Amino acid sequence: MAYQRSKPYQPGQSDPYKISRSRIDTFMWCPRCFWLEERLKIKRPSSPPFRINSAIDELLKKEFDSFRSKGEPHPMMVEFGIEATPFSHDKLDTWRENFVGVQALHKPTNFLVFGAVDDIWVTPQGQLIVVDYKATAKASEVSIDSDWQIMYKRQMEVYQWLLRQNGFDVCDTGYFVYANGRLDLDGFYNKVEFKTKIIPYTGNAAWIEKTLPKMKQCLESDMPQPGKAVMGGDCDYCTYAKKRTELTLKHLQNSKK
């Protein structure tokens, strides 16, 4: 079966079309940005990657993998009262791989949905637990209570949905392993110390089955209206594009005078 990855979506196409977890989130914020990227391959301007966050992800994976190989819980799991161990599976490396991840074909829309997980744990009863690593640095305690952090919750719910689509029994409760760089020390001294907290979140993935058909309809239609920005208000990207276009047109008109 030929799955499309880089080609733009063609209305009425018969081949399955790859939709990443992050594209679902883009649609939830701004259908227009989603449409422009999938139909015309016009992407939002990107920022440089957060290399420190990526490094912390990799180190946490190595750390939990060391306990996975022994079939033992990580001490943090014991500290936070989580009865589980890191899950071992021959596809785990694939599930963690960007642009591959856990995949499921959603037949009603013909979307091949995928997302790369950070980690998976398993309970004594055999239920899988989705785990996502996060990192920041702030004086206050980390939480997932801010409005913009709904993207974190949706992310976890997509992973839970994907694993269920692959036939696994998945626990509704997942965990964020949240590392917070300490700012209360007297200096840098060539290292940053982190305080790591495990935050439970009970997911509800029911919205996904309702959202995928809306995404399909969006791609089959003309360009939609702009959506909202992550931090509130109208979409920053669409607002910038509109204002720049207006100023450019005004400049061109004035230059002809």
Residue pairs with C-beta under 8 A, 6 or more apart in sequence:
1 15
1 16
2 15
3 15
3 16
3 17
3 18
3 112
4 13
4 15
4 16
4 17
4 18
5 18
5 99
8 38
8 39
8 40
8 41
9 17
9 38
9 39
9 219
11 219
11 220
12 220
14 110
15 110
16 105
16 110
16 111
16 112
17 38
17 110
17 111
17 112
17 219
18 111
18 112
18 114
19 111
19 112
19 113
19 114
19 212
19 215
20 99
20 101
20 113
20 114
20 115
21 101
21 113
21 114
21 115
21 116
21 155
21 158
21 159
21 162
22 115
23 34
23 37
23 38
24 113
24 154
24 158
24 208
24 211
24 212
24 215
25 151
25 154
25 155
26 33
26 34
26 37
26 44
27 34
27 211
27 214
27 215
27 218
28 154
28 211
29 227
29 228
29 229
29 230
29 235
30 226
30 227
30 228
30 235
30 237
30 238
31 218
31 224
31 225
31 227
32 223
32 224
32 225
32 226
32 227
32 235
32 238
33 44
33 226
33 227
33 235
33 237
33 238
34 215
34 218
35 218
35 219
35 223
35 224
36 42
36 43
36 223
37 43
37 44
38 219
39 219
39 223
44 237
45 237
52 135
53 135
56 133
56 135
56 179
56 194
57 118
57 133
57 135
60 118
60 119
60 133
60 177
60 179
61 96
61 118
61 119
61 133
63 74
64 74
64 86
64 119
65 86
67 73
67 74
67 85
67 86
68 85
68 86
68 87
68 88
69 88
71 85
71 88
72 85
73 82
73 84
73 85
73 86
74 86
76 177
76 196
76 198
77 84
77 85
77 121
77 198
79 198
80 198
82 121
82 129
82 175
82 198
83 123
83 124
84 121
84 122
84 123
84 124
84 129
85 121
85 122
86 119
86 120
86 121
86 122
87 119
87 120
87 121
87 122
87 128
87 129
89 95
89 120
92 120
94 100
94 101
95 101
95 102
95 116
95 117
95 120
96 116
96 117
96 118
97 116
98 116
99 114
99 116
100 114
100 116
101 114
101 115
101 116
101 117
101 162
102 114
102 115
102 116
102 117
102 159
102 162
102 163
102 166
103 112
103 113
103 114
103 162
104 112
104 113
104 114
104 161
104 162
104 165
104 166
105 111
105 112
105 113
106 112
106 113
106 165
106 212
108 212
108 213
109 212
109 213
109 215
109 216
110 216
111 212
111 215
111 216
113 158
113 162
113 165
113 212
114 162
115 155
115 158
115 159
115 162
117 130
117 131
117 132
117 159
118 131
118 132
118 133
118 177
119 131
119 132
119 133
119 177
120 128
120 129
120 130
120 131
120 163
121 128
121 129
121 131
121 175
122 128
122 129
123 129
123 171
126 169
127 169
127 170
127 171
128 163
128 168
128 169
128 170
128 171
129 170
129 171
129 173
129 174
129 175
130 156
130 159
130 160
130 163
130 170
130 171
130 174
130 175
130 203
131 174
131 175
131 176
131 177
132 152
132 155
132 156
132 159
132 174
132 175
132 176
132 177
133 176
133 177
133 179
134 142
134 152
134 176
134 177
134 178
134 179
135 178
135 179
135 180
135 181
135 194
136 142
136 178
136 179
136 180
136 181
137 180
137 181
137 182
137 183
137 192
138 180
138 181
138 183
139 183
139 184
141 180
141 197
142 178
142 180
142 197
142 199
143 149
143 199
144 152
144 153
144 176
144 178
144 199
144 201
147 232
148 230
148 231
151 230
152 176
152 201
153 201
153 203
154 207
156 174
156 176
156 201
156 203
157 203
157 204
157 205
157 207
157 208
158 205
158 208
159 174
160 170
160 172
160 174
160 203
160 205
161 205
161 208
163 170
164 170
164 205
172 202
172 203
172 204
173 200
173 201
173 202
173 203
174 200
174 201
174 203
175 198
175 199
175 200
175 201
176 198
176 199
176 201
177 196
177 197
177 198
178 196
178 197
178 198
178 199
179 194
179 195
179 196
180 194
180 195
180 196
180 197
181 192
181 193
181 194
182 192
182 193
182 194
182 195
185 193
218 224
226 234
226 235
226 238
226 239
227 235
227 238
228 234
228 235
229 235
229 236
229 239
